[in-house]
Structures are given as C-alpha cells and as structure tokens.
Amino acid sequence: MSPGADPARDVARAIDSLRRGWAIGVGAHRLLPIETADPVRLAAFDPERNAPVLLSAGRAATLKLANQRHAAIGAATPDGPVLVERVPWLDFAAATALADPQLDLATPLKGPFRALPVADPAPLAAALRLARLAGVLPAFFVGSGTGGGSADVVITPAAIDAHEDAARLTIAARAHLPVAGAEQAEIVAFRTPEQPGEHVALVIGKPDGSPPLVRLHSECLTGDMLGSLKCDCGPQLHAAIDAIAAAGWGVLLYLRQEGRGIGLVNKLRAYALQDQGFDTVDANTRLGFAVDARDYRVAARMLALLGQARIRLLTNNPQKVAQLGAAGIEVVERVPHHLPPNPHNERYLATKRDRTGHEF
C-alpha cells in the first residue's frame, strides 16, 4: 500500500496499526512493532528470520552498544536509530527483552550484540518517533523489501511532521466554567482532525490589555487526579490557578502531553525504572525516548488562537520560554513557580534542577 492523499490521516491509521501489532511502512522500510506483535506475526513478517531489530540509541546504550561505531553514529540523541543484527537466538522473546528495560533484571540478556550500519536514518528515526506518538515502546523488527511490502499503511517522515503540525489545531468548543479558586473562568477546547486528545485552555478573569499570566501544564493523571507524591504536578496545577486568579487575569493551558510526551503507559514504565534507582532522565532514555519529548508549539498555537502574543509565563523551565519565543510568542516576564518538596519528590525536583535546567 502506498502513501495516501491525506498524510496526516495516514499517520493516525499508522498509529492505530502499531497499537494493534500490525506492520507499517515508513518510506521504504517495513516495520513490525515488538511490544504489540507476537511470534506468529513475526513469522509471517519475516519468514527468513533475518530482520534486524530497530532500537533507539538510549536503549542501545543500556545494551552496551554505544562503543560500537555504527551504534555511536546514531547516538547523537537518545531517540536516534540503532539497528541490531538478527542472530539465530534473537527470537521474539529475546527481542522483547531487548525492547523493554523492565525486563533487564528479570531476563538475563544474551549477547554479544552487533550494531549494523544505517544507510538512511531519517525513516527509522521517524518510526521511533511514531512509536512515541502511539504510546508503545520504540522497538521494531525491520523487514526487507521496498515500498512497504505487506504493511497495512505506508507513511513518510514528512507525514509525521504534518500530523504533529500545530497549525492544524483549531478551537472546537468553549463555555463558562467556574472552578475552585477561579469562579470567573472560561474553558476552551482545541483539537485537530486526526489526534484523539483535546488540549484545553482555562481563561481566568477578563482580558484587560496587559500580558496575561500564563501557565503551561502538561497532563499528569497520577499527579493531577490521584494526588501522586512522586512529582509536583498536582500542587503546581492548583497553585497556578490561584496565582492567575490573584494576578487578575490569565490563561492555564492544559496540554495532553503525559509523561513529558511519552504517554501514560510509558510514564508508568519510567516509574518502575525509578523504583530500581534510576532518575527521571535515565529512566526515559533507558526506555528509548528523549529526555523531554514535549512540543510547546502546540501551546503557542493555542495562545495565538486566543489572541495572546505577549505573555508573562509562570514557569521554572527556560525551555518553555525558548520554545514559545521560537514559535512567535513573546515572553515579557518569566515568573518563578516555587512549591515545597516532599520526601517522595525531593530527588525528582533535584533532577529537574541539576539535569534538565529548571531554575528554582
């Protein structure tokens, strides 16, 4: 099957295929997702048993491949592509252990592994990015052949760019919504035609011509809804509403980018790795993801649709300021957002300060 007339919609179909364990095509590569497929599908996908395994550089480093030349080439970023040679003992169970760091302690890994040259890294890097969008582990068997072969849907790296294009975001609905701490508030929902989740803005108070106080809050089910003490997300959310109300007016953007953009299931996998002693940065890279995969161009588009190009930003994260500025939103002031730690999140907050550049 060749790429269709609507690239962004094709990506939505490819995401659905990955979650169902079906093969997809990215450029000239056929790929079978390891997490959601099974041995029967692998046998049909690769009857010759020679399909190499695609992992990210972050995950490959865990397997001690980073000192190999071909792996090192892809290791510029944790989500760069690395191909692992298929050997007779690398069956579906062994590949699953390669893909899932939760199995590192439970499943002794065989070896040694050998990294293969990646002649065309762009489609393979795009496949790893697509896995993140689908919320599955970034690991595939890579089939031979061209044109996608038996893949259910074939896409291009450019199609993934189109799928994530923030310019596709539009306002879907809005309504008055009094909330605790801010009775004069309006909720505004944003969505694209293909993506299932909606982003939300809570506009607090009435615009008065001054730059609004804005908080970019990434969705956190465990912190926002369940009161998790492992992070500071829930308290940050409620403190932001209070701060915006006290400022007179502003906007809370609630972004559907759970787990710094890797999704709920993968965030919980990262939690399991933290239980083994890894911090949040190392947990994400061992899973095969970037340290922070969030895209604040979405937030910039939401602010633009709300008519707010100059803002005061409530954040400790300079990356938010930089990304908004690059997307055309002027941050006239960064307002610190300090909350006291608890015994469960002290290390998490220290990691944000020491390894991801947060300014407390």
Secondary structure, 3 states (H helix, E strand, C coil): CCCCCCHHHHHHHHHHHHHHCCCEEECCEEEEECCCCCHHHHHHHCCCCCCCEEEEHHHHHHCCCCCCHHHHHHHHCCCCEEEECCCCCCCHHHHHHHHCHHHCCCCCCCCCCCEECCCCHHHHHHHHHHHHHHCCCCCEEEECCCCCCCCCCEECHHHHHHHCCHHHCEEEEEEECCECCECCEEEEEEECCCCCCCEEEEEEECCCCCCCEEEEEECCHHHHHCCCCCCCHHHHHHHHHHHHHHHCEEEEEEECCHHHHCCHHHHHHHHHHHHCCCCHHHHHHHHCCCCCCCCCHHHHHHHHHCCCCEEEEECCCHHHHHHHHHCCCEEEEEECCCCCCCCCCHHHHHHHHHHCCCCC
